[in-house]
């Protein structure tokens, strides 16, 4: 639903706020990243993050009691689809 989407997207943004300033635009195939062919799944990203949009809410403190369970429920809900890919 739109309400749930509006809840978990800010939660994901806040949870990722302190990540490294790079990411992998490709996918990890089980052997390597499709974008840069690095074999380590935990390898630092090969592309820089583009800071095109900054929302004030990204800097609000994370409310783990509310937001972590929301993210967890969503990931559990898509776990099978992710495993199939």
PyMOL Python script that loads the backbone (N, CA, C, O; Angstrom):
from pymol import cmd

cmd.read_pdbstr("""\
ATOM      1  N   UNK A   1       0.833  -1.182   0.000  1.00  0.00           N
ATOM      2  CA  UNK A   1       0.000   0.000   0.000  1.00  0.00           C
ATOM      3  C   UNK A   1       0.878   1.246   0.000  1.00  0.00           C
ATOM      4  O   UNK A   1       2.065   1.180   0.319  1.00  0.00           O
ATOM      5  N   UNK A   2       0.298   2.356  -0.353  1.00  0.00           N
ATOM      6  CA  UNK A   2       1.038   3.612  -0.395  1.00  0.00           C
ATOM      7  C   UNK A   2       1.504   4.009   0.997  1.00  0.00           C
ATOM      8  O   UNK A   2       2.618   4.505   1.164  1.00  0.00           O
ATOM      9  N   UNK A   3       0.657   3.795   1.997  1.00  0.00           N
ATOM     10  CA  UNK A   3       1.049   4.147   3.364  1.00  0.00           C
ATOM     11  C   UNK A   3       2.248   3.333   3.826  1.00  0.00           C
ATOM     12  O   UNK A   3       3.177   3.871   4.429  1.00  0.00           O
ATOM     13  N   UNK A   4       2.226   2.039   3.542  1.00  0.00           N
ATOM     14  CA  UNK A   4       3.356   1.199   3.938  1.00  0.00           C
ATOM     15  C   UNK A   4       4.617   1.600   3.180  1.00  0.00           C
ATOM     16  O   UNK A   4       5.704   1.634   3.757  1.00  0.00           O
ATOM     17  N   UNK A   5       4.479   1.901   1.898  1.00  0.00           N
ATOM     18  CA  UNK A   5       5.614   2.358   1.098  1.00  0.00           C
ATOM     19  C   UNK A   5       6.206   3.632   1.692  1.00  0.00           C
ATOM     20  O   UNK A   5       7.426   3.768   1.792  1.00  0.00           O
ATOM     21  N   UNK A   6       5.340   4.566   2.087  1.00  0.00           N
ATOM     22  CA  UNK A   6       5.803   5.812   2.681  1.00  0.00           C
ATOM     23  C   UNK A   6       6.443   5.605   4.043  1.00  0.00           C
ATOM     24  O   UNK A   6       7.161   6.484   4.520  1.00  0.00           O
ATOM     25  N   UNK A   7       6.205   4.474   4.677  1.00  0.00           N
ATOM     26  CA  UNK A   7       6.854   4.168   5.950  1.00  0.00           C
ATOM     27  C   UNK A   7       8.212   3.515   5.737  1.00  0.00           C
ATOM     28  O   UNK A   7       9.194   3.911   6.363  1.00  0.00           O
ATOM     29  N   UNK A   8       8.278   2.515   4.856  1.00  0.00           N
ATOM     30  CA  UNK A   8       9.543   1.773   4.775  1.00  0.00           C
ATOM     31  C   UNK A   8      10.589   2.437   3.906  1.00  0.00           C
ATOM     32  O   UNK A   8      11.776   2.191   4.121  1.00  0.00           O
ATOM     33  N   UNK A   9      10.223   3.267   2.933  1.00  0.00           N
ATOM     34  CA  UNK A   9      11.248   3.965   2.148  1.00  0.00           C
ATOM     35  C   UNK A   9      12.085   4.914   3.007  1.00  0.00           C
ATOM     36  O   UNK A   9      13.312   4.871   2.917  1.00  0.00           O
ATOM     37  N   UNK A  10      11.477   5.768   3.836  1.00  0.00           N
ATOM     38  CA  UNK A  10      12.307   6.594   4.718  1.00  0.00           C
ATOM     39  C   UNK A  10      13.131   5.760   5.693  1.00  0.00           C
ATOM     40  O   UNK A  10      14.251   6.132   6.042  1.00  0.00           O
ATOM     41  N   UNK A  11      12.577   4.637   6.130  1.00  0.00           N
ATOM     42  CA  UNK A  11      13.329   3.767   7.039  1.00  0.00           C
ATOM     43  C   UNK A  11      14.575   3.221   6.350  1.00  0.00           C
ATOM     44  O   UNK A  11      15.645   3.170   6.956  1.00  0.00           O
ATOM     45  N   UNK A  12      14.447   2.814   5.094  1.00  0.00           N
ATOM     46  CA  UNK A  12      15.609   2.331   4.341  1.00  0.00           C
ATOM     47  C   UNK A  12      16.624   3.441   4.115  1.00  0.00           C
ATOM     48  O   UNK A  12      17.830   3.220   4.228  1.00  0.00           O
ATOM     49  N   UNK A  13      16.134   4.634   3.795  1.00  0.00           N
ATOM     50  CA  UNK A  13      17.045   5.762   3.586  1.00  0.00           C
ATOM     51  C   UNK A  13      17.854   6.049   4.841  1.00  0.00           C
ATOM     52  O   UNK A  13      19.065   6.259   4.776  1.00  0.00           O
ATOM     53  N   UNK A  14      17.176   6.056   5.988  1.00  0.00           N
ATOM     54  CA  UNK A  14      17.871   6.338   7.243  1.00  0.00           C
ATOM     55  C   UNK A  14      18.867   5.234   7.573  1.00  0.00           C
ATOM     56  O   UNK A  14      19.971   5.510   8.043  1.00  0.00           O
ATOM     57  N   UNK A  15      18.481   3.987   7.330  1.00  0.00           N
ATOM     58  CA  UNK A  15      19.374   2.870   7.638  1.00  0.00           C
ATOM     59  C   UNK A  15      20.611   2.889   6.751  1.00  0.00           C
ATOM     60  O   UNK A  15      21.680   2.448   7.175  1.00  0.00           O
ATOM     61  N   UNK A  16      20.484   3.390   5.533  1.00  0.00           N
ATOM     62  CA  UNK A  16      21.606   3.418   4.587  1.00  0.00           C
ATOM     63  C   UNK A  16      22.384   4.726   4.624  1.00  0.00           C
ATOM     64  O   UNK A  16      23.366   4.875   3.896  1.00  0.00           O
ATOM     65  N   UNK A  17      21.976   5.657   5.438  1.00  0.00           N
ATOM     66  CA  UNK A  17      22.568   6.991   5.460  1.00  0.00           C
ATOM     67  C   UNK A  17      24.065   6.970   5.733  1.00  0.00           C
ATOM     68  O   UNK A  17      24.791   7.834   5.241  1.00  0.00           O
ATOM     69  N   UNK A  18      24.539   6.002   6.506  1.00  0.00           N
ATOM     70  CA  UNK A  18      25.952   5.967   6.877  1.00  0.00           C
ATOM     71  C   UNK A  18      26.753   4.957   6.053  1.00  0.00           C
ATOM     72  O   UNK A  18      27.885   4.631   6.408  1.00  0.00           O
ATOM     73  N   UNK A  19      26.180   4.467   4.969  1.00  0.00           N
ATOM     74  CA  UNK A  19      26.907   3.540   4.102  1.00  0.00           C
ATOM     75  C   UNK A  19      28.053   4.254   3.399  1.00  0.00           C
ATOM     76  O   UNK A  19      28.118   5.483   3.377  1.00  0.00           O
ATOM     77  N   UNK A  20      28.942   3.475   2.833  1.00  0.00           N
ATOM     78  CA  UNK A  20      30.037   4.039   2.037  1.00  0.00           C
ATOM     79  C   UNK A  20      29.469   4.873   0.895  1.00  0.00           C
ATOM     80  O   UNK A  20      28.296   4.740   0.547  1.00  0.00           O
ATOM     81  N   UNK A  21      30.287   5.718   0.321  1.00  0.00           N
ATOM     82  CA  UNK A  21      29.834   6.602  -0.753  1.00  0.00           C
ATOM     83  C   UNK A  21      29.977   5.954  -2.128  1.00  0.00           C
ATOM     84  O   UNK A  21      30.241   6.637  -3.117  1.00  0.00           O
ATOM     85  N   UNK A  22      29.803   4.646  -2.184  1.00  0.00           N
ATOM     86  CA  UNK A  22      29.836   3.945  -3.460  1.00  0.00           C
ATOM     87  C   UNK A  22      28.909   2.737  -3.384  1.00  0.00           C
ATOM     88  O   UNK A  22      28.512   2.311  -2.300  1.00  0.00           O
ATOM     89  N   UNK A  23      28.576   2.199  -4.537  1.00  0.00           N
ATOM     90  CA  UNK A  23      27.672   1.056  -4.604  1.00  0.00           C
ATOM     91  C   UNK A  23      27.968   0.259  -5.867  1.00  0.00           C
ATOM     92  O   UNK A  23      28.718   0.713  -6.731  1.00  0.00           O
ATOM     93  N   UNK A  24      27.383  -0.920  -5.973  1.00  0.00           N
ATOM     94  CA  UNK A  24      27.487  -1.735  -7.182  1.00  0.00           C
ATOM     95  C   UNK A  24      26.195  -1.562  -7.980  1.00  0.00           C
ATOM     96  O   UNK A  24      25.131  -1.952  -7.498  1.00  0.00           O
ATOM     97  N   UNK A  25      26.255  -0.992  -9.183  1.00  0.00           N
ATOM     98  CA  UNK A  25      25.041  -0.851  -9.981  1.00  0.00           C
ATOM     99  C   UNK A  25      24.585  -2.183 -10.575  1.00  0.00           C
ATOM    100  O   UNK A  25      23.454  -2.295 -11.047  1.00  0.00           O
ATOM    101  N   UNK A  26      25.444  -3.177 -10.554  1.00  0.00           N
ATOM    102  CA  UNK A  26      25.098  -4.490 -11.089  1.00  0.00           C
ATOM    103  C   UNK A  26      24.557  -5.414 -10.012  1.00  0.00           C
ATOM    104  O   UNK A  26      24.154  -4.970  -8.937  1.00  0.00           O
ATOM    105  N   UNK A  27      24.554  -6.695 -10.313  1.00  0.00           N
ATOM    106  CA  UNK A  27      24.077  -7.707  -9.370  1.00  0.00           C
ATOM    107  C   UNK A  27      25.195  -8.692  -9.076  1.00  0.00           C
ATOM    108  O   UNK A  27      26.097  -8.891  -9.889  1.00  0.00           O
ATOM    109  N   UNK A  28      25.122  -9.308  -7.897  1.00  0.00           N
ATOM    110  CA  UNK A  28      26.084 -10.342  -7.538  1.00  0.00           C
ATOM    111  C   UNK A  28      25.509 -11.676  -7.982  1.00  0.00           C
ATOM    112  O   UNK A  28      24.415 -12.050  -7.561  1.00  0.00           O
ATOM    113  N   UNK A  29      26.228 -12.391  -8.820  1.00  0.00           N
ATOM    114  CA  UNK A  29      25.699 -13.606  -9.438  1.00  0.00           C
ATOM    115  C   UNK A  29      26.034 -14.877  -8.680  1.00  0.00           C
ATOM    116  O   UNK A  29      25.706 -15.971  -9.139  1.00  0.00           O
ATOM    117  N   UNK A  30      26.678 -14.757  -7.532  1.00  0.00           N
ATOM    118  CA  UNK A  30      27.112 -15.935  -6.798  1.00  0.00           C
ATOM    119  C   UNK A  30      28.594 -16.169  -6.970  1.00  0.00           C
ATOM    120  O   UNK A  30      29.214 -16.872  -6.173  1.00  0.00           O
ATOM    121  N   UNK A  31      29.165 -15.585  -8.005  1.00  0.00           N
ATOM    122  CA  UNK A  31      30.603 -15.689  -8.268  1.00  0.00           C
ATOM    123  C   UNK A  31      31.272 -14.327  -8.292  1.00  0.00           C
ATOM    124  O   UNK A  31      32.404 -14.172  -7.835  1.00  0.00           O
ATOM    125  N   UNK A  32      30.556 -13.330  -8.835  1.00  0.00           N
ATOM    126  CA  UNK A  32      31.162 -12.006  -8.986  1.00  0.00           C
ATOM    127  C   UNK A  32      30.074 -10.974  -9.248  1.00  0.00           C
ATOM    128  O   UNK A  32      28.931 -11.311  -9.556  1.00  0.00           O
ATOM    129  N   UNK A  33      30.462  -9.700  -9.118  1.00  0.00           N
ATOM    130  CA  UNK A  33      29.567  -8.594  -9.451  1.00  0.00           C
ATOM    131  C   UNK A  33      29.513  -8.446 -10.968  1.00  0.00           C
ATOM    132  O   UNK A  33      30.548  -8.510 -11.632  1.00  0.00           O
ATOM    133  N   UNK A  34      28.332  -8.250 -11.519  1.00  0.00           N
ATOM    134  CA  UNK A  34      28.190  -8.126 -12.975  1.00  0.00           C
ATOM    135  C   UNK A  34      28.753  -6.806 -13.502  1.00  0.00           C
ATOM    136  O   UNK A  34      29.071  -6.700 -14.686  1.00  0.00           O
ATOM    137  N   UNK A  35      28.880  -5.807 -12.641  1.00  0.00           N
ATOM    138  CA  UNK A  35      29.333  -4.491 -13.095  1.00  0.00           C
ATOM    139  C   UNK A  35      30.853  -4.379 -13.168  1.00  0.00           C
ATOM    140  O   UNK A  35      31.375  -3.788 -14.114  1.00  0.00           O
ATOM    141  N   UNK A  36      31.570  -4.926 -12.200  1.00  0.00           N
ATOM    142  CA  UNK A  36      33.022  -4.718 -12.136  1.00  0.00           C
ATOM    143  C   UNK A  36      33.805  -6.029 -12.060  1.00  0.00           C
ATOM    144  O   UNK A  36      35.036  -6.022 -12.064  1.00  0.00           O
ATOM    145  N   UNK A  37      33.094  -7.141 -11.992  1.00  0.00           N
ATOM    146  CA  UNK A  37      33.677  -8.483 -11.971  1.00  0.00           C
ATOM    147  C   UNK A  37      34.489  -8.786 -10.711  1.00  0.00           C
ATOM    148  O   UNK A  37      35.261  -9.745 -10.699  1.00  0.00           O
ATOM    149  N   UNK A  38      34.328  -7.982  -9.642  1.00  0.00           N
ATOM    150  CA  UNK A  38      34.971  -8.296  -8.366  1.00  0.00           C
ATOM    151  C   UNK A  38      34.346  -9.565  -7.814  1.00  0.00           C
ATOM    152  O   UNK A  38      33.141  -9.779  -7.950  1.00  0.00           O
ATOM    153  N   UNK A  39      35.160 -10.407  -7.192  1.00  0.00           N
ATOM    154  CA  UNK A  39      34.665 -11.682  -6.692  1.00  0.00           C
ATOM    155  C   UNK A  39      34.155 -11.617  -5.257  1.00  0.00           C
ATOM    156  O   UNK A  39      33.342 -12.449  -4.856  1.00  0.00           O
ATOM    157  N   UNK A  40      34.619 -10.645  -4.481  1.00  0.00           N
ATOM    158  CA  UNK A  40      34.207 -10.528  -3.086  1.00  0.00           C
ATOM    159  C   UNK A  40      32.852  -9.831  -3.008  1.00  0.00           C
ATOM    160  O   UNK A  40      32.714  -8.683  -3.431  1.00  0.00           O
ATOM    161  N   UNK A  41      31.853 -10.528  -2.467  1.00  0.00           N
ATOM    162  CA  UNK A  41      30.506  -9.968  -2.383  1.00  0.00           C
ATOM    163  C   UNK A  41      30.472  -8.707  -1.524  1.00  0.00           C
ATOM    164  O   UNK A  41      29.666  -7.810  -1.773  1.00  0.00           O
ATOM    165  N   UNK A  42      31.339  -8.631  -0.518  1.00  0.00           N
ATOM    166  CA  UNK A  42      31.362  -7.480   0.390  1.00  0.00           C
ATOM    167  C   UNK A  42      32.287  -6.370  -0.101  1.00  0.00           C
ATOM    168  O   UNK A  42      32.534  -5.407   0.626  1.00  0.00           O
ATOM    169  N   UNK A  43      32.799  -6.491  -1.318  1.00  0.00           N
ATOM    170  CA  UNK A  43      33.720  -5.497  -1.857  1.00  0.00           C
ATOM    171  C   UNK A  43      33.054  -4.129  -1.947  1.00  0.00           C
ATOM    172  O   UNK A  43      31.857  -4.023  -2.214  1.00  0.00           O
ATOM    173  N   UNK A  44      33.849  -3.083  -1.720  1.00  0.00           N
ATOM    174  CA  UNK A  44      33.334  -1.727  -1.832  1.00  0.00           C
ATOM    175  C   UNK A  44      32.797  -1.498  -3.237  1.00  0.00           C
ATOM    176  O   UNK A  44      33.332  -2.036  -4.206  1.00  0.00           O
ATOM    177  N   UNK A  45      31.758  -0.715  -3.346  1.00  0.00           N
ATOM    178  CA  UNK A  45      31.120  -0.460  -4.634  1.00  0.00           C
ATOM    179  C   UNK A  45      32.065   0.123  -5.663  1.00  0.00           C
ATOM    180  O   UNK A  45      33.088   0.718  -5.322  1.00  0.00           O
ATOM    181  N   UNK A  46      31.715  -0.052  -6.921  1.00  0.00           N
ATOM    182  CA  UNK A  46      32.573   0.412  -8.011  1.00  0.00           C
ATOM    183  C   UNK A  46      32.064   1.702  -8.645  1.00  0.00           C
ATOM    184  O   UNK A  46      32.717   2.250  -9.533  1.00  0.00           O
ATOM    185  N   UNK A  47      30.914   2.195  -8.205  1.00  0.00           N
ATOM    186  CA  UNK A  47      30.351   3.419  -8.769  1.00  0.00           C
ATOM    187  C   UNK A  47      30.036   4.383  -7.628  1.00  0.00           C
ATOM    188  O   UNK A  47      29.587   3.969  -6.559  1.00  0.00           O
ATOM    189  N   UNK A  48      30.274   5.660  -7.864  1.00  0.00           N
ATOM    190  CA  UNK A  48      30.036   6.673  -6.833  1.00  0.00           C
ATOM    191  C   UNK A  48      28.546   6.963  -6.700  1.00  0.00           C
ATOM    192  O   UNK A  48      27.805   6.933  -7.683  1.00  0.00           O
ATOM    193  N   UNK A  49      28.121   7.241  -5.481  1.00  0.00           N
ATOM    194  CA  UNK A  49      26.743   7.641  -5.225  1.00  0.00           C
ATOM    195  C   UNK A  49      26.551   9.055  -5.742  1.00  0.00           C
ATOM    196  O   UNK A  49      27.406   9.920  -5.552  1.00  0.00           O
ATOM    197  N   UNK A  50      25.437   9.278  -6.389  1.00  0.00           N
ATOM    198  CA  UNK A  50      25.100  10.610  -6.885  1.00  0.00           C
ATOM    199  C   UNK A  50      24.125  11.247  -5.908  1.00  0.00           C
ATOM    200  O   UNK A  50      23.049  10.706  -5.658  1.00  0.00           O
ATOM    201  N   UNK A  51      24.496  12.385  -5.360  1.00  0.00           N
ATOM    202  CA  UNK A  51      23.662  13.053  -4.364  1.00  0.00           C
ATOM    203  C   UNK A  51      22.757  14.071  -5.035  1.00  0.00           C
ATOM    204  O   UNK A  51      22.928  15.275  -4.846  1.00  0.00           O
ATOM    205  N   UNK A  52      21.800  13.601  -5.813  1.00  0.00           N
ATOM    206  CA  UNK A  52      20.917  14.514  -6.515  1.00  0.00           C
ATOM    207  C   UNK A  52      19.782  15.051  -5.667  1.00  0.00           C
ATOM    208  O   UNK A  52      19.294  16.153  -5.917  1.00  0.00           O
ATOM    209  N   UNK A  53      19.350  14.290  -4.663  1.00  0.00           N
ATOM    210  CA  UNK A  53      18.217  14.686  -3.839  1.00  0.00           C
ATOM    211  C   UNK A  53      18.598  14.510  -2.385  1.00  0.00           C
ATOM    212  O   UNK A  53      19.155  13.482  -2.000  1.00  0.00           O
ATOM    213  N   UNK A  54      18.302  15.502  -1.588  1.00  0.00           N
ATOM    214  CA  UNK A  54      18.511  15.396  -0.148  1.00  0.00           C
ATOM    215  C   UNK A  54      17.228  15.811   0.542  1.00  0.00           C
ATOM    216  O   UNK A  54      16.764  16.940   0.376  1.00  0.00           O
ATOM    217  N   UNK A  55      16.663  14.920   1.302  1.00  0.00           N
ATOM    218  CA  UNK A  55      15.457  15.223   2.055  1.00  0.00           C
ATOM    219  C   UNK A  55      15.828  15.382   3.516  1.00  0.00           C
ATOM    220  O   UNK A  55      16.662  14.639   4.033  1.00  0.00           O
ATOM    221  N   UNK A  56      15.222  16.334   4.175  1.00  0.00           N
ATOM    222  CA  UNK A  56      15.533  16.581   5.583  1.00  0.00           C
ATOM    223  C   UNK A  56      15.339  15.326   6.429  1.00  0.00           C
ATOM    224  O   UNK A  56      16.099  15.084   7.367  1.00  0.00           O
ATOM    225  N   UNK A  57      14.316  14.524   6.098  1.00  0.00           N
ATOM    226  CA  UNK A  57      14.031  13.360   6.921  1.00  0.00           C
ATOM    227  C   UNK A  57      15.170  12.335   6.908  1.00  0.00           C
ATOM    228  O   UNK A  57      15.236  11.488   7.799  1.00  0.00           O
ATOM    229  N   UNK A  58      16.056  12.393   5.929  1.00  0.00           N
ATOM    230  CA  UNK A  58      17.173  11.452   5.888  1.00  0.00           C
ATOM    231  C   UNK A  58      18.091  11.634   7.074  1.00  0.00           C
ATOM    232  O   UNK A  58      18.816  10.710   7.442  1.00  0.00           O
ATOM    233  N   UNK A  59      18.074  12.791   7.670  1.00  0.00           N
ATOM    234  CA  UNK A  59      18.982  13.080   8.768  1.00  0.00           C
ATOM    235  C   UNK A  59      18.331  12.904  10.132  1.00  0.00           C
ATOM    236  O   UNK A  59      18.990  13.090  11.155  1.00  0.00           O
ATOM    237  N   UNK A  60      17.051  12.549  10.167  1.00  0.00           N
ATOM    238  CA  UNK A  60      16.390  12.286  11.439  1.00  0.00           C
ATOM    239  C   UNK A  60      16.984  11.036  12.060  1.00  0.00           C
ATOM    240  O   UNK A  60      17.407  10.131  11.341  1.00  0.00           O
ATOM    241  N   UNK A  61      17.023  10.970  13.384  1.00  0.00           N
ATOM    242  CA  UNK A  61      17.557   9.760  14.017  1.00  0.00           C
ATOM    243  C   UNK A  61      16.695   8.544  13.678  1.00  0.00           C
ATOM    244  O   UNK A  61      15.473   8.643  13.571  1.00  0.00           O
ATOM    245  N   UNK A  62      17.338   7.428  13.516  1.00  0.00           N
ATOM    246  CA  UNK A  62      16.650   6.180  13.219  1.00  0.00           C
ATOM    247  C   UNK A  62      15.863   5.731  14.443  1.00  0.00           C
ATOM    248  O   UNK A  62      16.384   5.751  15.558  1.00  0.00           O
ATOM    249  N   UNK A  63      14.620   5.331  14.245  1.00  0.00           N
ATOM    250  CA  UNK A  63      13.802   4.784  15.326  1.00  0.00           C
ATOM    251  C   UNK A  63      13.769   3.273  15.149  1.00  0.00           C
ATOM    252  O   UNK A  63      12.881   2.756  14.470  1.00  0.00           O
ATOM    253  N   UNK A  64      14.724   2.547  15.749  1.00  0.00           N
ATOM    254  CA  UNK A  64      14.831   1.111  15.493  1.00  0.00           C
ATOM    255  C   UNK A  64      13.603   0.328  15.921  1.00  0.00           C
ATOM    256  O   UNK A  64      13.281  -0.685  15.301  1.00  0.00           O
ATOM    257  N   UNK A  65      12.913   0.765  16.957  1.00  0.00           N
ATOM    258  CA  UNK A  65      11.726   0.033  17.404  1.00  0.00           C
ATOM    259  C   UNK A  65      10.637   0.027  16.342  1.00  0.00           C
ATOM    260  O   UNK A  65       9.854  -0.921  16.266  1.00  0.00           O
ATOM    261  N   UNK A  66      10.576   1.058  15.530  1.00  0.00           N
ATOM    262  CA  UNK A  66       9.563   1.147  14.483  1.00  0.00           C
ATOM    263  C   UNK A  66      10.091   0.682  13.133  1.00  0.00           C
ATOM    264  O   UNK A  66       9.414  -0.069  12.431  1.00  0.00           O
ATOM    265  N   UNK A  67      11.289   1.118  12.763  1.00  0.00           N
ATOM    266  CA  UNK A  67      11.744   0.965  11.390  1.00  0.00           C
ATOM    267  C   UNK A  67      12.424  -0.369  11.095  1.00  0.00           C
ATOM    268  O   UNK A  67      12.225  -0.907  10.006  1.00  0.00           O
ATOM    269  N   UNK A  68      13.211  -0.925  12.003  1.00  0.00           N
ATOM    270  CA  UNK A  68      13.848  -2.215  11.735  1.00  0.00           C
ATOM    271  C   UNK A  68      12.829  -3.331  11.543  1.00  0.00           C
ATOM    272  O   UNK A  68      12.972  -4.117  10.607  1.00  0.00           O
ATOM    273  N   UNK A  69      11.802  -3.436  12.395  1.00  0.00           N
ATOM    274  CA  UNK A  69      10.808  -4.489  12.142  1.00  0.00           C
ATOM    275  C   UNK A  69      10.097  -4.314  10.803  1.00  0.00           C
ATOM    276  O   UNK A  69       9.755  -5.299  10.150  1.00  0.00           O
ATOM    277  N   UNK A  70       9.873  -3.075  10.393  1.00  0.00           N
ATOM    278  CA  UNK A  70       9.227  -2.811   9.112  1.00  0.00           C
ATOM    279  C   UNK A  70      10.094  -3.298   7.954  1.00  0.00           C
ATOM    280  O   UNK A  70       9.597  -3.938   7.027  1.00  0.00           O
ATOM    281  N   UNK A  71      11.381  -2.994   8.008  1.00  0.00           N
ATOM    282  CA  UNK A  71      12.314  -3.452   6.977  1.00  0.00           C
ATOM    283  C   UNK A  71      12.406  -4.974   6.994  1.00  0.00           C
ATOM    284  O   UNK A  71      12.396  -5.610   5.940  1.00  0.00           O
ATOM    285  N   UNK A  72      12.495  -5.557   8.185  1.00  0.00           N
ATOM    286  CA  UNK A  72      12.596  -7.010   8.321  1.00  0.00           C
ATOM    287  C   UNK A  72      11.371  -7.697   7.714  1.00  0.00           C
ATOM    288  O   UNK A  72      11.512  -8.655   6.953  1.00  0.00           O
ATOM    289  N   UNK A  73      10.170  -7.212   8.046  1.00  0.00           N
ATOM    290  CA  UNK A  73       8.949  -7.818   7.495  1.00  0.00           C
ATOM    291  C   UNK A  73       8.944  -7.748   5.973  1.00  0.00           C
ATOM    292  O   UNK A  73       8.535  -8.697   5.305  1.00  0.00           O
ATOM    293  N   UNK A  74       9.395  -6.631   5.431  1.00  0.00           N
ATOM    294  CA  UNK A  74       9.429  -6.508   3.971  1.00  0.00           C
ATOM    295  C   UNK A  74      10.425  -7.499   3.364  1.00  0.00           C
ATOM    296  O   UNK A  74      10.117  -8.168   2.377  1.00  0.00           O
ATOM    297  N   UNK A  75      11.612  -7.590   3.952  1.00  0.00           N
ATOM    298  CA  UNK A  75      12.624  -8.501   3.407  1.00  0.00           C
ATOM    299  C   UNK A  75      12.187  -9.952   3.511  1.00  0.00           C
ATOM    300  O   UNK A  75      12.445 -10.739   2.600  1.00  0.00           O
ATOM    301  N   UNK A  76      11.529 -10.319   4.604  1.00  0.00           N
ATOM    302  CA  UNK A  76      10.997 -11.679   4.731  1.00  0.00           C
ATOM    303  C   UNK A  76       9.950 -11.919   3.645  1.00  0.00           C
ATOM    304  O   UNK A  76       9.871 -13.010   3.079  1.00  0.00           O
ATOM    305  N   UNK A  77       9.150 -10.896   3.359  1.00  0.00           N
ATOM    306  CA  UNK A  77       8.110 -11.021   2.341  1.00  0.00           C
ATOM    307  C   UNK A  77       8.653 -11.242   0.938  1.00  0.00           C
ATOM    308  O   UNK A  77       7.995 -11.880   0.117  1.00  0.00           O
ATOM    309  N   UNK A  78       9.839 -10.725   0.652  1.00  0.00           N
ATOM    310  CA  UNK A  78      10.409 -10.870  -0.691  1.00  0.00           C
ATOM    311  C   UNK A  78      11.563 -11.874  -0.722  1.00  0.00           C
ATOM    312  O   UNK A  78      12.242 -12.005  -1.740  1.00  0.00           O
ATOM    313  N   UNK A  79      11.783 -12.571   0.369  1.00  0.00           N
ATOM    314  CA  UNK A  79      12.916 -13.499   0.467  1.00  0.00           C
ATOM    315  C   UNK A  79      12.878 -14.569  -0.621  1.00  0.00           C
ATOM    316  O   UNK A  79      13.902 -14.847  -1.244  1.00  0.00           O
ATOM    317  N   UNK A  80      11.732 -15.165  -0.855  1.00  0.00           N
ATOM    318  CA  UNK A  80      11.646 -16.229  -1.856  1.00  0.00           C
ATOM    319  C   UNK A  80      11.943 -15.692  -3.249  1.00  0.00           C
ATOM    320  O   UNK A  80      12.665 -16.326  -4.018  1.00  0.00           O
ATOM    321  N   UNK A  81      11.396 -14.537  -3.577  1.00  0.00           N
ATOM    322  CA  UNK A  81      11.647 -13.948  -4.899  1.00  0.00           C
ATOM    323  C   UNK A  81      13.125 -13.632  -5.073  1.00  0.00           C
ATOM    324  O   UNK A  81      13.674 -13.814  -6.160  1.00  0.00           O
ATOM    325  N   UNK A  82      13.772 -13.161  -4.015  1.00  0.00           N
ATOM    326  CA  UNK A  82      15.200 -12.860  -4.093  1.00  0.00           C
ATOM    327  C   UNK A  82      16.015 -14.141  -4.242  1.00  0.00           C
ATOM    328  O   UNK A  82      17.012 -14.159  -4.964  1.00  0.00           O
ATOM    329  N   UNK A  83      15.605 -15.199  -3.575  1.00  0.00           N
ATOM    330  CA  UNK A  83      16.316 -16.477  -3.668  1.00  0.00           C
ATOM    331  C   UNK A  83      16.193 -17.076  -5.058  1.00  0.00           C
ATOM    332  O   UNK A  83      17.125 -17.709  -5.554  1.00  0.00           O
ATOM    333  N   UNK A  84      15.043 -16.877  -5.683  1.00  0.00           N
ATOM    334  CA  UNK A  84      14.817 -17.421  -7.022  1.00  0.00           C
ATOM    335  C   UNK A  84      15.686 -16.739  -8.069  1.00  0.00           C
ATOM    336  O   UNK A  84      16.007 -17.336  -9.097  1.00  0.00           O
ATOM    337  N   UNK A  85      16.069 -15.491  -7.811  1.00  0.00           N
ATOM    338  CA  UNK A  85      16.887 -14.753  -8.773  1.00  0.00           C
ATOM    339  C   UNK A  85      18.319 -15.063  -8.510  1.00  0.00           C
ATOM    340  O   UNK A  85      19.199 -14.551  -9.202  1.00  0.00           O
TER     341      UNK A  85
END
""", "prot")
cmd.dss("prot")
cmd.show_as("cartoon", "prot")
cmd.util.cbc("prot")
cmd.orient("prot")
